[in-house]
Amino acid sequence: MEVSAQQPKPQFNAFAASCPSRRLLDTIGDKWVSLLIVALGLRGPLRYSELSSQIAGVSQKMLTQSLRRMERDGLVTRTLTPSVPVRVDYELTSLGQSLLAVMSHLKEWAEVHMPQVEAARATYDAANR
């Protein structure tokens, strides 16, 4: 849909249950999607098997579903190269690249603050036994 200079941009409000931006937040808030964005942003185009080995613990099903959701939302491109076997590469689009800094900071924040979170969880669990 092309928006002319005279038409106002659509307004989205993720606090509203019916807002489509909520589904987008579901996607980018997914742990596998966030890790895929960082992996693709740091290493460039990657094959499915490279992504699978880069992100420990992701099942084939979840990796496939996450990549499909990302492709549907315009965050990654999927490039098929005819060969034996067929080569499939995934790469962030410019839209996906625009999320890279946010997702990288979020990943780093989680890694840096994990000791504090673990301490808070232990305190909470001890008080609520």
C-alpha positions in Angstrom: 0.0 0.0 0.0 1.5 3.3 -1.1 0.9 6.3 1.2 0.9 9.7 -0.4 2.2 12.8 1.2 -1.4 14.0 1.9 -2.6 10.8 3.6 -1.8 10.5 7.4 0.3 7.6 8.5 -1.6 4.9 10.2 -1.5 5.1 14.0 -0.7 2.0 15.9 -1.1 1.4 19.6 0.5 -1.8 21.0 -1.5 -1.4 24.2 -4.7 -2.0 22.2 -5.5 -5.8 22.0 -6.5 -5.6 18.4 -3.5 -3.6 17.2 -1.4 -5.5 14.6 1.8 -4.2 16.2 1.1 -6.6 19.1 1.7 -9.6 16.8 5.0 -8.0 15.7 6.0 -7.6 19.3 5.2 -11.3 19.8 7.6 -12.1 17.0 10.5 -9.8 18.0 10.1 -10.7 21.7 10.6 -14.4 21.0 13.9 -15.6 22.4 14.8 -17.5 19.2 14.0 -14.6 16.9 16.0 -12.2 19.0 19.0 -14.5 19.0 18.6 -15.1 15.2 18.6 -11.3 14.6 21.9 -11.0 16.6 23.5 -14.0 15.0 22.6 -12.9 11.5 23.7 -9.3 12.3 27.1 -10.3 13.6 28.0 -13.0 11.1 26.1 -11.9 7.9 24.2 -14.4 5.7 24.1 -17.9 7.2 22.9 -21.3 6.2 20.2 -23.1 8.2 22.8 -25.5 9.6 25.1 -22.7 10.6 22.2 -21.0 12.5 21.3 -24.2 14.1 24.8 -24.8 15.4 25.2 -21.1 16.4 22.1 -21.1 18.6 22.4 -23.9 21.0 19.2 -25.6 22.1 16.9 -24.5 19.3 15.0 -27.4 17.8 14.6 -27.8 14.0 10.9 -27.0 14.4 11.4 -23.8 16.3 14.2 -22.6 14.0 12.1 -23.2 11.0 9.0 -21.5 12.5 11.1 -18.5 13.7 12.7 -18.0 10.3 9.4 -18.3 8.5 7.8 -15.7 10.9 10.8 -13.4 10.3 10.6 -13.8 6.6 6.9 -13.1 6.6 7.4 -9.9 8.6 10.2 -8.7 6.3 13.0 -9.2 8.7 15.0 -11.8 6.8 15.4 -12.9 3.2 15.7 -16.5 2.2 17.9 -17.2 -0.8 17.9 -20.5 -2.6 21.0 -21.5 -4.6 20.5 -24.4 -6.9 23.2 -27.0 -6.1 23.4 -30.5 -4.7 22.3 -30.3 -2.0 20.3 -27.1 -2.4 21.9 -24.2 -0.5 19.6 -21.9 1.5 21.0 -18.7 3.1 19.2 -16.3 5.4 20.1 -12.7 5.7 18.7 -9.7 7.6 16.8 -7.2 5.5 17.3 -3.5 6.1 14.2 -3.7 8.3 15.8 -6.6 10.3 19.1 -4.6 10.5 17.2 -1.8 12.1 16.5 -4.1 15.0 20.1 -5.3 15.4 21.3 -2.6 17.8 18.2 -3.0 20.1 18.5 -6.8 20.1 22.3 -6.8 20.6 21.9 -4.5 23.6 19.1 -6.6 25.1 21.3 -9.8 24.7 24.2 -8.0 26.3 22.1 -6.6 29.1 20.8 -10.1 29.9 24.3 -11.5 30.0 25.7 -8.6 32.2 22.8 -8.6 34.7 22.3 -12.3 35.0 24.1 -12.5 38.4 21.7 -9.9 39.8 18.7 -11.7 38.4 19.8 -15.0 39.8 20.3 -13.4 43.2 16.8 -11.8 43.0 15.3 -15.2 42.0 17.0 -17.0 44.9 15.8 -14.3 47.4 12.3 -14.6 46.0 12.2 -18.4 46.0 13.5 -18.5 49.6 10.8 -16.1 50.8 8.1 -17.9 48.9 8.7 -21.6 49.8 
